[in-house]
Amino acid sequence: MTSDAGGLRLAIVGGGISGISAAFYASRDSRFSAVRLFESSGRLGGVIETLHKGRYLIERAADNFATLIPDALKLSRDAGLEDMLVAPREHGRQAFVLHHGRVQPIPAGFSLMQPTRVWSVLTTPTLSLRGKARLLGEFFVRARHEQSDESLESFASRRLGREAYENLVEPIVSGIFTADPTTLSMQATMPQFLAMERKSGGLIRGHLAARRADAAAAARKASGARYDQFRAPELGMNAWLEQLAAKLPSGTVSLNSPVAELSLNSPGDRANDNQTSWNLRMSPDKSEDFDAVILATPAAVSSKLLQNVSAEAANFSSTIGYASSAVVAMVVNRSNVRGRLDGFGMIVPAKEQRDALAISFTSNKYSGRTPDEEVLLRVFLGGALRPEVMDRTDAQLEEIACREVREILKWDGRANWMGVIRWPEAMPQYTVGHCDRVAQLHTALRRLPRIAVCGAAYEGVGIPQCVRSGRQAVENVVGTRSVE
Ligand SMILES: Cc1cc2nc3c(=O)[nH]c(=O)nc-3n(C[C@H](O)[C@H](O)[C@H](O)COP(=O)(O)OP(=O)(O)OC[C@H]3O[C@@H](n4cnc5c(N)ncnc54)[C@H](O)[C@@H]3O)c2cc1C
C-alpha cells in the first residue's frame, strides 16, 4: 500500500531517543508521505527522563552525551536546538578511582584504556611499580592479527597487564556498560582500540601515531579537555526531548499506544513490494496498515513483534541480553563531605569488594542541578555482576548508598533529598560475537519488505549511537544505505 501522495507511510514503534530520531529525519524526507510514532507509555524519551524536585534537577538515566560520535549534536543542530546545550563546567574536570579504600585521581591522559602520558602513569598511586612497568611495556606487546572478536578483559589484560586491567579498565568499563568485561565484546564496544592495534601495533603506538598526525588534537584528547567532548541540555534532558518532539509534524506521535502485534498483509516477496503492507495491531479492535516499519523498541520487544514475520530475525534479536541496575540519587551538603569532591565522579574496581559501581558528582558537571552549597550524588549499584541488588527494597538500597558515601567520601549528616531509580533489564549487553549477530539480524530483515530495527540494543548504547541508528534505520527501510 503506497499512499495517494506517492510517498511511503512509515510507522515507528518505540518513542525513546532512537525512535524520536527516526521520526525526526523521516518527517523531513520526501520519500515518506506520513510518519507515525507509536509509544506504549504516556511520554516520549524512553529511559531518558528528568525529575524536578524542588530546587533540584535530577536525571534518571543519561545526564549528558558525547560529541566525538557527532550524531546527537548533529540532531540538535538539525532541529535548531544547539543553543540548549552546554559543555561541562571548567572546574573539576577529573575523575577518581577507589584504590585500597582511598580515593585517587585516575592518571591524567588515561582515556578508557589508552595511556597517553608517561609521567602520569609513573606517578600514579593506583598501580604498583610492577604494574606501571607492565602498563608502559604495552609498547612492546605484539599485536594480535586475528580478526575474530575477543572479550574486553582479554584485550585489556593482554595489552596492559592484569593490574592496570583490574585497577583502572575494569571499573571504567563497568561504570559505562554495567557489564561483565569477561564476556563484553571488544569489537562492539571499543572497536577504535582494536583498529589501533591492527593499524599501529598497539595503544601507545597508536597514540604516538595520532600525535604525529595531529599533535594538537592528540594533546587535547589526552588532557582534561576531553570533557569538552560532552554536552548536556542546560535545562535537563526533558527540555531537549520536548523541543525535539515539538519539531515533529502534529499528529505524528501516539502515546499510550503499545504495538502488540506485527504482521504482513501479503507475502513478503521483494519483487512484489508495492503489493505488501504491514499491519500494526495496538489492541483487539485497533490496527493500522503501513508501507514501512521501524522497530525502535528494546530487543526483547522487537523479537516478540518479529516472531510472526521472521523467526530468524526474532531469534537474533532475542539473543541480546540486558543487565539491571539501580541508581540512588542523593543531595547532600558539601560541608558534610570530608573526602574529595573536586571532580566529576569516581569509579570502584570490583576488587575493592564494595557495593557501589560508581558515584557520579552530578551537580559538579553542569550548573543548575542543585544550589552551590549542596551536591547531587548518583550512586550506581548492580549491573551484570551484581544482579542481586534488584532484590533489595528501596529502603535497603538507600541504606547501602548512604553507607558507601559515608565510608568512601567521608560524609556525615543526612541527605537533603534521596530517591531510588531502578533500571530492570535496561542496559543491553554486547557479548563477544555481538557484531556478527547484529549483521545477521540486518540480513534477515533485508529479506522482508521495508522493515528495520534501531536502538540501544544493536550498534551502541550511548545517545549519539542511538540517534545514528534511528537515522540509519530510515535509510534501511527504503533500501539504500546512508552515505554519511
Ligand atoms: C542509568 C543509565 C544511564 C545512562 N547514561 C547515559 C549517558 O550519560 N550518556 C549516554 O549517551 N547514554 C546513557 N545511557 C544510555 C542511553 O540513555 C540509552 O541507551 C538510550 O536512551 C536508549 O534509547 P532507545 O530509544 O534505544 O531505547 P529506550 O529509551 O528504551 O526506548 C524504547 C521505547 O520503546 C517503548 N516501547 C517498548 N515496547 C513498546 C511497544 N510494544 N509499543 C510501543 N512502544 C514500546 C518504550 O516505552 C520506550 O519508550 C544511560 C542509560 C541508563 C539506563
The ligand as a Gaussian input file, in Angstrom:
#p B3LYP/6-31G(d) Opt

LIG

0 1
 C       21.114000       4.544000      34.099000
 C       21.512000       4.889000      32.688000
 C       22.412000       5.934000      32.486000
 C       22.797000       6.270000      31.167000
 N       23.654000       7.327000      30.979000
 C       23.975000       7.696000      29.712000
 C       24.758000       8.873000      29.485000
 O       25.142000       9.575000      30.413000
 N       25.028000       9.213000      28.189000
 C       24.582000       8.483000      27.132000
 O       24.877000       8.827000      25.984000
 N       23.814000       7.374000      27.317000
 C       23.488000       6.982000      28.574000
 N       22.680000       5.893000      28.762000
 C       22.228000       5.123000      27.592000
 C       21.116000       5.792000      26.798000
 O       20.397000       6.709000      27.583000
 C       20.160000       4.712000      26.247000
 O       20.883000       3.660000      25.644000
 C       19.198000       5.300000      25.208000
 O       18.500000       6.405000      25.742000
 C       18.236000       4.218000      24.741000
 O       17.320000       4.785000      23.822000
 P       16.380000       3.870000      22.918000
 O       15.439000       4.750000      22.207000
 O       17.200000       2.955000      22.073000
 O       15.600000       2.905000      23.924000
 P       14.561000       3.254000      25.079000
 O       14.884000       4.519000      25.738000
 O       14.486000       2.008000      25.910000
 O       13.178000       3.458000      24.294000
 C       12.385000       2.397000      23.853000
 C       10.930000       2.870000      23.878000
 O       10.094000       1.839000      23.340000
 C        8.866000       1.855000      24.058000
 N        8.186000       0.578000      23.841000
 C        8.513000      -0.640000      24.371000
 N        7.636000      -1.569000      23.907000
 C        6.768000      -0.944000      23.072000
 C        5.664000      -1.387000      22.281000
 N        5.273000      -2.673000      22.256000
 N        4.999000      -0.462000      21.540000
 C        5.381000       0.852000      21.547000
 N        6.427000       1.309000      22.282000
 C        7.106000       0.428000      23.023000
 C        9.322000       2.112000      25.488000
 O        8.260000       2.563000      26.300000
 C       10.409000       3.143000      25.286000
 O        9.890000       4.459000      25.333000
 C       22.268000       5.545000      30.068000
 C       21.345000       4.512000      30.285000
 C       20.961000       4.183000      31.572000
 C       19.935000       3.086000      31.772000

